[in-house]
């Protein structure tokens, strides 16, 4: 079964993505329709069958998490090419966000610099519900990642760049947002 959308396997596309990632003011790319449709549906099925554990640290986060292994040579090869880092296998944390979930900034929970890989597995997420992954430099500049099912975001977190997840409000009461997040060191 094909894993990535064939457009992202073309050399010309990979070169454009790498250039955009390495040479933009905000070192990030968001790629839509990233996975092959069948592979994407399989990812959604696997994610839905996971056993999640609710975690709450009031001054930092509230969400449900699970470990998620995604053995994909195509994804590893693509990420290695774009980031110029050797990647053998990416281990993800699966996040299930529902009403009242969030991740806020707190000086006790500073992430070390790295490259975040975020796979959005939620179709038709309305931004009015919250749950938006946002990066900030601590000086007022914010970079929200627009939700889009079957998208891959690659974000280089340099010093002082941190992420938070906007509170999922009452409009998301009956909805679930599913994300896979990994950090490459």
trRosetta pair geometry for C-beta under 8 A, 3 or more apart (Angstrom, degrees):
i j d omega theta_ij theta_ji phi_ij phi_ji
1 36 7.2 -173 162 86 85 147
1 38 6.1 -116 -160 104 119 124
1 39 6.0 150 141 -76 115 91
1 42 7.7 66 136 -11 161 156
2 6 6.9 -35 -166 -62 147 86
2 36 4.2 126 102 -68 100 158
2 38 7.5 94 57 52 82 108
2 39 6.5 -106 98 -30 60 126
3 35 6.5 -64 165 -143 57 89
3 36 6.0 170 145 12 7 113
3 39 4.9 136 -134 -131 45 163
3 72 5.1 150 -166 -148 158 116
3 74 4.4 165 64 46 127 138
3 75 6.5 -95 138 -33 136 90
4 8 4.9 -96 164 74 123 118
4 9 5.8 139 89 -52 121 95
4 34 6.6 -56 -143 162 82 70
4 35 6.0 -80 -116 -118 41 49
4 36 6.4 65 92 -26 10 84
4 39 7.7 -50 -48 65 25 158
4 74 4.8 -148 -5 144 110 131
4 75 6.7 156 -61 -72 110 66
4 78 6.4 120 -81 -45 160 150
5 8 5.2 80 70 6 84 103
5 9 7.9 -162 96 -9 46 88
5 33 5.4 72 -74 135 158 85
5 34 5.9 -147 5 176 113 20
5 35 6.2 93 -32 116 81 6
5 36 5.9 166 -78 -70 47 50
6 9 5.4 -56 -154 30 47 115
6 10 7.3 60 150 -35 69 91
6 36 7.6 61 -32 -88 72 96
7 10 6.1 -41 -166 8 39 115
7 13 5.6 128 157 -82 72 164
7 33 7.9 46 38 103 131 110
8 13 5.7 -122 -117 121 35 139
8 14 7.1 89 -177 -72 59 77
8 17 7.5 35 -139 -33 88 153
8 31 6.6 69 -98 178 131 145
8 34 6.3 33 -35 -150 158 66
8 78 6.3 22 150 -127 112 140
9 13 7.6 42 47 57 25 127
9 14 7.6 1 -161 -46 17 113
9 74 7.0 -48 -93 -153 108 113
9 78 7.8 -80 -94 -83 58 111
10 13 4.4 81 69 8 96 106
10 14 6.9 -170 89 -9 48 86
11 14 5.8 -57 -147 38 31 111
11 15 6.3 33 155 -22 65 105
12 15 5.8 -54 -151 33 29 112
12 16 6.6 27 152 -17 63 106
13 16 5.7 -56 -151 36 33 110
13 17 6.3 31 154 -18 67 106
14 17 5.8 -54 -145 37 32 110
14 18 6.2 34 155 -20 65 106
14 78 6.9 -130 -116 -136 109 76
14 81 5.4 -14 -177 128 125 144
14 82 6.9 -119 -162 -69 79 81
15 18 5.8 -55 -147 36 29 111
15 19 6.3 29 155 -19 64 108
16 19 5.8 -55 -147 37 29 111
16 20 6.3 29 155 -18 64 108
17 20 5.8 -57 -148 38 30 111
17 21 6.2 28 155 -18 65 109
17 29 5.7 99 -160 -180 84 170
17 31 6.8 3 -121 -80 128 126
17 82 5.4 -51 119 -112 108 115
18 21 5.8 -59 -146 38 28 109
18 22 6.0 10 164 -6 67 115
18 81 6.3 -89 -73 140 124 81
18 82 4.8 -147 -89 -129 73 54
18 84 7.6 93 -151 -43 114 90
19 22 6.3 -64 -138 45 23 100
19 23 5.7 -24 177 22 63 122
20 23 6.9 -78 -125 53 14 84
20 24 5.8 22 178 -42 60 119
20 29 5.2 90 106 -93 116 116
21 24 6.9 -51 -132 11 13 110
21 27 6.4 53 180 -171 62 75
21 28 7.0 -24 -128 -164 73 7
21 29 4.7 -64 -77 -20 89 117
21 82 5.4 69 19 176 159 100
21 83 7.1 -80 136 -85 148 56
21 154 6.0 -12 -121 93 131 123
21 156 7.5 110 178 -20 92 112
22 27 7.3 19 -119 -137 22 102
22 84 7.4 53 -87 -9 129 123
24 27 6.0 151 66 -98 87 39
24 28 6.9 -85 79 41 137 53
24 29 7.7 141 5 -67 146 75
26 135 7.6 139 -162 82 119 134
26 143 5.2 149 -153 -103 152 149
27 155 7.0 112 99 -161 72 50
27 156 3.8 -29 109 43 129 115
27 158 7.1 89 27 -28 132 108
28 135 7.7 177 -55 17 150 154
28 143 7.0 136 20 157 152 145
28 145 7.9 -114 168 -93 147 104
28 153 6.5 0 -173 -174 108 93
28 154 6.4 173 -148 89 59 55
28 155 4.2 1 -106 -107 110 74
28 156 6.9 -145 -68 18 64 68
29 82 7.3 -103 34 -169 142 138
29 153 7.2 -179 90 -146 47 52
29 154 5.3 9 49 49 87 97
30 145 6.3 159 -91 -149 132 93
30 146 7.2 98 159 47 169 87
30 148 7.4 100 166 35 120 128
30 151 5.9 9 -179 176 90 124
30 152 7.5 169 -153 86 47 44
30 153 4.7 -13 -104 -101 79 86
31 34 4.7 87 110 -88 105 106
31 151 6.3 161 81 -158 48 71
31 152 4.8 -9 56 58 103 91
31 153 7.6 -178 18 -78 68 38
31 154 7.9 27 -4 -1 106 97
32 148 5.5 -50 -113 136 99 148
32 150 7.0 63 -171 100 58 85
32 151 5.0 -29 -105 -102 54 99
33 150 5.5 27 -109 123 36 122
33 151 7.6 5 -12 -85 31 64
34 119 7.6 -119 68 -128 145 90
34 150 6.0 -175 32 163 74 72
34 151 5.9 106 -12 -140 114 28
34 152 4.2 90 -95 -5 170 107
35 39 4.8 -123 173 91 111 109
35 40 4.1 145 88 -66 122 90
35 43 6.7 18 126 -3 177 140
35 150 5.7 -119 39 -150 91 92
35 152 7.9 112 -36 -41 83 111
36 39 4.2 75 64 13 94 112
36 40 6.7 -164 83 -13 43 87
37 40 5.6 -56 -147 35 28 114
37 41 6.5 28 156 -18 64 104
37 150 7.9 -17 -107 -117 56 151
38 41 5.8 -52 -150 35 32 110
38 42 6.5 34 151 -19 64 106
39 42 5.5 -55 -152 36 33 115
39 43 6.5 39 148 -22 65 101
40 43 5.6 -49 -150 31 33 114
40 44 6.6 34 151 -18 64 103
40 121 7.7 176 -169 -127 82 81
40 149 8.0 95 178 157 130 92
40 150 4.8 -2 -137 -107 148 107
41 44 5.6 -51 -150 35 35 113
41 45 6.5 37 150 -20 65 103
42 45 5.6 -51 -148 35 33 113
42 46 6.4 34 153 -18 65 104
43 46 5.8 -55 -148 37 30 110
43 47 6.2 30 154 -20 65 108
43 70 7.7 21 -120 -118 107 115
43 119 7.5 -84 171 147 149 140
43 121 6.0 -133 123 -113 108 124
43 180 7.9 -79 -177 -22 119 142
44 47 5.7 -55 -145 37 30 112
44 48 6.3 30 156 -20 64 108
44 121 5.3 168 -95 -176 77 112
44 178 7.3 117 -130 81 73 153
45 48 5.8 -57 -148 36 29 111
45 49 6.5 19 157 -15 63 110
46 49 6.0 -66 -152 38 30 106
46 50 7.2 49 149 -44 62 92
46 68 7.6 111 129 -145 113 107
47 50 5.9 -35 -162 -3 37 117
47 68 7.0 4 -102 -114 78 143
47 94 5.8 178 -136 -144 90 133
47 121 5.4 102 14 113 167 167
47 178 5.2 94 149 -177 143 141
47 180 7.3 -110 -98 -58 125 104
48 178 7.7 -59 -68 -89 67 158
50 66 4.3 155 164 94 129 165
50 68 6.8 -52 -91 -84 146 98
50 94 5.6 76 63 82 176 160
50 96 7.9 -168 78 -44 118 125
51 66 6.2 139 77 -111 48 132
52 64 3.7 52 155 158 129 116
52 65 6.3 133 -154 57 86 16
52 66 4.8 -91 -99 -38 60 109
52 94 7.3 -108 -98 102 97 108
52 96 4.9 -53 -104 21 162 136
53 64 6.5 160 73 -155 26 74
53 65 6.0 -34 60 63 80 71
53 66 6.7 126 8 -79 78 69
54 62 7.8 3 -175 -169 91 75
54 63 7.6 -159 -144 117 59 23
54 64 4.9 -40 -89 -94 58 83
55 61 6.7 18 109 103 101 109
55 62 7.3 -165 96 -135 57 37
55 63 6.3 -8 57 65 89 62
55 64 7.2 142 11 -110 73 30
55 65 5.8 -4 2 12 124 112
56 61 7.2 -142 -131 102 39 60
56 62 4.4 19 -114 -111 87 86
57 60 4.3 0 96 46 113 107
57 61 5.6 37 47 44 89 72
57 62 7.8 -157 37 -65 45 62
58 62 7.5 26 -103 -56 42 108
59 104 7.4 -93 173 69 44 121
59 106 5.4 100 142 -109 92 148
59 108 7.5 51 111 37 123 129
60 103 6.8 -5 158 -151 66 67
60 104 6.3 -140 -143 57 29 79
60 106 4.8 -85 -93 17 84 143
60 108 7.3 -93 -72 74 123 104
60 109 5.0 82 -128 -9 133 155
61 101 8.0 13 -178 -171 76 76
61 102 6.5 -151 -137 97 54 59
61 103 4.3 1 -106 -108 104 73
61 104 7.1 -167 -72 18 56 65
61 165 7.7 58 -127 40 99 112
62 100 6.5 -44 107 133 140 83
62 101 5.2 -138 102 -128 82 55
62 102 5.8 35 43 40 88 72
63 95 5.5 -8 158 -156 139 98
63 96 7.0 154 178 67 87 52
63 97 5.6 -36 -130 -95 109 73
63 101 4.5 79 -93 -159 75 120
63 102 7.4 -158 -50 40 96 24
63 103 6.8 -28 -16 -54 130 94
63 165 7.4 36 -61 70 141 153
64 95 7.3 126 76 -161 57 50
64 96 4.2 -28 74 62 111 103
64 97 7.8 -165 33 -71 81 31
64 98 7.5 27 5 6 116 103
64 101 7.6 -74 0 -104 72 139
65 93 5.6 -19 -158 180 114 104
65 94 6.5 140 -159 76 56 60
65 95 5.9 -21 -100 -99 76 59
65 96 7.5 -164 -74 18 28 79
66 93 7.6 147 73 -165 35 60
66 94 4.5 -18 63 59 87 114
66 96 7.6 37 2 -13 103 109
67 91 7.0 -21 -164 179 98 104
67 92 7.7 132 -168 84 52 56
67 93 6.6 -47 -108 -111 48 57
67 94 7.1 43 119 9 4 93
68 91 7.7 147 77 -172 51 59
68 92 4.4 -33 75 79 101 102
68 93 6.9 122 21 -142 93 9
68 94 4.2 92 -31 -43 128 106
68 180 5.7 -92 79 -125 148 109
69 89 7.8 -1 -158 169 91 119
69 91 6.0 -29 -105 -122 68 77
69 92 7.5 177 -88 30 19 81
70 75 6.7 -16 131 57 117 160
70 90 6.2 -19 63 79 105 93
70 91 7.9 163 24 -115 76 30
70 92 5.7 38 -5 -2 115 121
70 180 7.0 66 -39 179 140 155
71 89 6.4 -23 -112 -134 69 114
72 75 3.8 52 99 15 123 111
72 76 6.3 163 92 -13 65 83
73 76 5.7 -55 -143 40 32 112
73 77 6.0 33 157 -20 66 109
74 77 5.9 -57 -146 38 26 110
74 78 6.3 27 155 -20 63 109
75 78 5.7 -56 -146 37 30 112
75 79 6.2 25 159 -15 66 108
75 90 6.8 -87 123 23 119 127
76 79 6.0 -58 -146 40 27 107
76 80 6.2 30 155 -22 63 109
76 87 4.9 -156 -159 110 79 99
76 88 6.4 -6 -157 175 140 13
76 89 6.2 -42 -91 -89 134 38
76 90 6.6 -171 -92 -13 80 93
77 80 5.7 -54 -146 35 28 114
77 81 6.4 28 155 -20 63 106
78 81 5.9 -58 -152 35 28 110
78 82 6.3 18 158 -12 66 110
79 82 6.0 -57 -140 41 31 105
79 83 5.8 2 171 5 68 117
79 85 7.7 -40 139 65 86 94
79 87 4.9 -19 95 39 112 163
79 90 6.8 65 27 -51 167 135
79 117 6.5 -21 -117 -97 134 141
79 154 7.1 171 -127 -105 86 133
79 184 7.2 172 165 -62 128 151
80 83 6.7 -71 -134 51 18 91
80 84 7.7 57 172 -112 52 10
80 85 6.3 -115 -131 80 58 52
80 86 5.9 25 -133 -127 114 31
80 87 4.5 -144 -69 28 87 93
81 84 7.7 8 180 -70 22 47
82 154 6.3 93 119 71 141 175
83 87 7.4 70 54 -32 128 124
83 115 5.6 32 -128 -139 139 173
83 154 6.8 -134 -66 -176 104 137
83 156 7.8 149 -129 -78 99 105
83 184 6.7 42 160 89 172 158
85 115 7.2 -172 13 15 150 147
85 184 6.1 131 92 156 153 135
87 90 6.4 4 -178 -57 122 92
87 184 6.5 -52 -98 -124 116 131
90 117 6.3 -35 -159 60 150 153
90 182 4.8 98 179 127 105 172
90 184 7.2 -53 -113 -76 102 96
91 182 6.3 143 79 -121 42 120
92 117 7.7 -92 -99 90 98 105
92 119 7.3 -37 -123 24 152 116
92 180 4.1 3 178 -176 150 100
92 181 6.3 124 -159 58 87 29
92 182 4.6 -80 -98 -54 64 103
93 180 7.3 153 73 -156 39 54
93 181 5.3 -28 61 66 90 85
93 182 7.0 150 9 -81 71 56
94 178 7.1 -16 -170 -163 94 88
94 179 7.5 156 -157 85 48 48
94 180 5.6 -26 -100 -100 66 73
95 165 7.9 -156 166 -81 156 164
95 177 7.7 -13 114 106 97 87
95 178 7.2 158 83 -152 61 41
95 179 4.5 -7 56 61 108 95
95 180 7.6 -174 17 -82 77 24
95 181 6.2 27 -12 3 118 114
96 176 6.0 -24 -166 -165 90 110
96 177 7.5 145 -162 74 40 53
96 178 5.9 -7 -106 -102 66 74
97 101 4.4 -154 -148 85 76 145
97 131 5.0 136 125 -131 146 116
97 165 6.8 -131 -104 163 144 142
97 168 5.4 154 160 -46 103 143
97 172 7.8 -22 129 160 93 149
97 176 7.0 137 70 -164 51 55
97 177 4.0 -20 62 61 107 105
97 178 7.7 -159 23 -67 77 30
97 179 7.1 29 -8 5 113 107
98 101 5.7 93 51 -14 48 122
98 168 6.3 178 131 103 19 155
98 172 6.7 -178 -165 137 44 106
98 175 7.2 172 -130 86 70 52
98 176 5.6 -28 -83 -105 90 69
98 177 7.5 -175 -68 20 41 76
99 168 5.5 -128 -110 116 26 106
99 169 7.3 -21 -137 133 77 16
99 170 6.5 46 -138 -110 118 37
99 172 5.3 174 -79 94 68 84
99 173 4.6 34 -71 -110 142 47
99 175 7.9 106 -47 48 82 71
100 167 7.3 -21 -142 -166 31 92
100 168 6.5 -43 17 72 20 89
101 131 7.2 44 79 -100 103 92
101 165 7.3 -25 130 114 91 129
101 167 7.5 161 84 -148 38 50
101 168 4.8 24 49 19 81 121
102 130 7.9 -40 -91 154 91 132
102 164 7.7 4 176 175 84 94
102 165 5.8 -178 -157 90 44 87
102 166 6.9 -67 -126 144 90 19
102 167 4.3 -18 -83 -94 125 63
102 168 6.9 -151 -61 5 70 70
103 163 7.4 26 103 117 130 81
103 164 5.2 -163 100 -153 81 59
103 165 4.0 65 28 24 97 96
104 164 5.5 29 -128 -143 29 127
105 109 8.0 -161 -161 72 39 98
105 136 7.2 -64 -63 57 144 126
105 138 8.0 165 -167 -94 155 84
105 162 5.7 97 -117 111 107 140
105 164 5.2 -74 -42 -64 79 128
106 109 4.8 50 72 26 98 101
107 110 6.5 0 -160 -50 45 103
110 162 6.9 -85 -138 -94 64 127
111 114 7.1 -91 159 26 106 108
111 157 6.3 -9 107 137 122 159
111 162 6.0 141 30 -124 103 81
111 163 7.3 4 14 24 150 86
111 183 7.4 -145 -167 -113 123 155
112 185 7.9 19 98 -126 121 89
113 156 7.9 17 -172 173 93 76
113 157 5.4 -165 -139 104 54 79
113 158 5.5 11 -126 -140 120 29
113 159 5.7 -45 -61 -60 121 56
113 161 7.7 68 -111 47 80 96
114 156 7.9 -141 118 -148 28 56
114 157 5.7 10 54 51 57 106
114 183 4.4 54 116 179 145 104
114 184 5.9 168 178 75 97 47
114 185 5.4 -49 -119 -104 114 43
115 154 6.4 -1 178 -172 107 87
115 155 7.0 161 -160 82 59 42
115 156 5.1 -28 -104 -101 81 65
115 157 7.2 -174 -91 16 26 75
115 183 6.9 143 71 -160 43 57
115 184 4.2 -16 62 56 102 105
116 153 7.4 -1 109 109 97 96
116 154 7.4 165 85 -153 56 38
116 155 4.5 -8 57 60 103 97
116 156 7.9 -166 20 -80 71 18
116 157 6.0 64 -17 -24 103 111
116 163 6.9 39 -54 -26 168 150
116 181 6.5 -23 -164 -161 100 93
116 182 7.3 149 -155 80 52 44
116 183 5.5 -28 -96 -100 63 74
116 184 7.9 -154 -68 17 16 76
117 152 7.0 -18 -168 -168 85 95
117 153 7.4 160 -156 83 38 56
117 154 5.7 -5 -105 -105 71 73
117 181 7.2 152 80 -154 56 43
117 182 4.7 -10 56 60 104 94
117 183 7.6 -173 16 -83 75 25
117 184 6.6 63 -20 -22 109 103
118 133 6.3 -147 -147 76 164 172
118 145 6.8 59 81 139 151 171
118 152 7.3 149 80 -159 52 46
118 153 4.3 -7 58 56 103 104
118 154 8.0 -166 23 -70 71 31
118 155 7.1 16 1 5 112 110
118 179 6.1 -21 -164 -169 93 112
118 180 7.2 153 -156 81 43 55
118 181 5.2 -2 -105 -104 77 79
119 151 7.4 170 -150 87 48 47
119 152 5.5 -15 -101 -104 73 73
119 153 8.0 -162 -70 23 30 69
119 179 6.9 148 76 -163 54 58
119 180 4.1 -1 52 54 106 106
119 181 7.9 -151 25 -65 67 41
120 125 7.8 -104 -176 10 121 138
120 147 5.9 167 -152 -153 147 68
120 148 5.8 102 80 69 148 49
120 149 5.9 -122 121 -105 98 30
120 150 7.3 -48 83 19 83 19
120 151 4.7 11 40 53 114 92
120 152 7.9 -148 15 -72 76 29
120 153 7.4 57 -23 -8 102 103
120 178 7.8 116 -168 87 47 63
120 179 5.9 -24 -106 -108 55 81
121 149 6.6 30 -174 -141 21 80
121 150 7.7 64 -115 -63 46 47
121 178 4.2 -51 75 100 106 110
121 179 6.8 -177 20 -89 85 27
121 180 6.7 66 -21 -12 116 95
122 125 4.6 49 122 -50 122 120
122 147 6.5 -33 79 -174 114 120
122 149 5.5 -122 90 -87 34 89
122 176 7.3 -152 -111 108 115 63
122 177 4.8 -36 -63 -140 162 60
122 178 5.2 149 -59 36 88 72
122 179 7.4 -38 -10 -57 109 69
123 149 3.6 -8 -87 -44 57 163
123 150 7.6 26 -86 -10 86 91
124 149 6.9 -9 -7 -17 50 128
125 129 6.7 -103 -175 47 81 130
125 131 6.9 -99 -176 88 132 130
125 147 4.1 -61 75 134 126 149
125 149 7.3 139 -6 -48 94 86
125 175 7.5 132 -123 163 77 139
125 177 5.8 60 -116 -109 138 101
126 129 5.2 97 78 -11 84 102
126 171 6.9 -90 90 142 122 127
127 130 7.9 72 180 -64 49 16
127 132 6.2 32 -140 -68 89 122
127 146 7.4 -51 -78 -141 126 73
127 147 6.6 176 -79 22 78 110
128 169 7.9 -81 148 58 62 122
128 171 5.2 -51 120 109 95 170
129 168 6.0 1 153 -151 89 78
129 169 6.3 -160 -165 50 43 80
129 171 4.4 -127 -97 96 67 101
129 172 3.5 97 -169 -61 114 99
129 175 6.2 -43 -140 60 159 145
129 177 7.8 167 110 -50 132 121
130 166 4.5 -139 -164 122 84 102
130 167 5.0 -52 -172 90 155 52
130 168 4.6 -170 84 -106 112 32
130 169 4.7 115 -11 -6 128 85
130 171 7.6 135 3 52 84 102
130 172 6.3 -94 47 -10 89 135
131 147 7.3 35 104 -69 100 142
131 165 6.4 -7 -151 177 45 100
131 166 6.0 -58 1 73 13 86
131 167 7.9 -57 -54 114 51 20
131 168 4.4 38 -60 -88 98 94
131 172 6.2 109 -24 -89 127 163
131 177 4.6 144 177 -8 149 164
132 144 5.1 1 156 -157 130 112
132 145 6.9 170 -176 59 81 64
132 146 7.8 -21 -138 -109 110 30
132 147 6.5 -110 -108 -36 74 100
132 165 7.2 169 78 -154 33 58
132 166 4.4 24 43 17 81 127
133 144 7.5 132 84 -157 46 60
133 145 4.7 -10 77 41 97 119
133 153 7.7 -179 84 56 138 158
133 163 6.1 -1 -174 -173 90 121
133 164 7.8 170 -150 88 50 34
133 165 5.5 -26 -96 -101 62 79
133 166 8.0 -118 -58 5 20 81
133 179 7.2 116 -47 -121 132 161
134 142 5.6 -5 179 -172 117 106
134 143 6.7 152 -163 77 65 47
134 144 4.5 -29 -104 -99 94 68
134 145 7.0 -155 -84 8 41 73
134 163 6.6 153 82 -153 40 70
134 164 5.7 -20 64 63 91 78
134 165 7.5 152 18 -99 77 28
134 166 6.3 66 -6 -40 120 96
135 142 7.1 150 81 -160 47 55
135 143 4.3 -14 61 61 98 104
135 144 8.0 -170 24 -75 63 25
135 145 7.6 65 -8 -33 94 96
135 155 6.2 -168 -56 -175 150 148
135 157 7.3 -146 -136 -102 126 89
135 161 5.7 13 -179 -179 113 98
135 162 7.0 164 -150 86 66 30
135 163 5.0 -39 -93 -94 70 78
136 140 7.8 -130 -162 126 108 1
136 141 6.5 153 -149 85 66 55
136 142 4.8 -23 -94 -102 93 72
136 143 7.2 -176 -74 19 44 73
136 161 7.4 172 85 -147 29 58
136 162 6.2 -24 62 63 77 78
136 163 7.8 138 15 -103 69 32
136 164 7.2 -6 10 11 113 105
137 140 7.9 -31 63 45 90 42
137 141 4.8 16 25 59 113 106
137 160 5.5 44 -165 127 71 104
137 161 5.5 -29 -98 -94 68 71
138 160 5.4 -95 20 -175 127 98
138 162 7.0 64 -52 18 97 110
143 155 8.0 154 108 -133 136 129
145 153 5.3 -12 -144 -97 140 164
145 155 7.6 -91 -72 -55 129 136
147 177 7.4 -77 -129 -138 141 120
148 151 4.1 68 85 -27 100 139
155 163 7.7 97 99 -71 152 128
156 161 8.0 64 113 72 57 153
157 161 4.6 -156 -151 91 68 106
157 162 7.2 67 -152 -89 124 31
157 163 7.2 -86 -94 -26 129 99
157 183 7.9 -34 23 -135 129 109
158 161 5.2 69 52 7 63 122
168 172 4.3 -78 -180 70 99 151
168 177 6.9 -156 -99 8 134 126
169 172 6.1 104 61 15 48 97
170 173 5.4 8 -168 -51 55 109
171 175 8.0 -5 128 15 62 130
172 175 4.6 -88 -156 56 68 110
172 177 7.2 -30 -153 -25 136 107
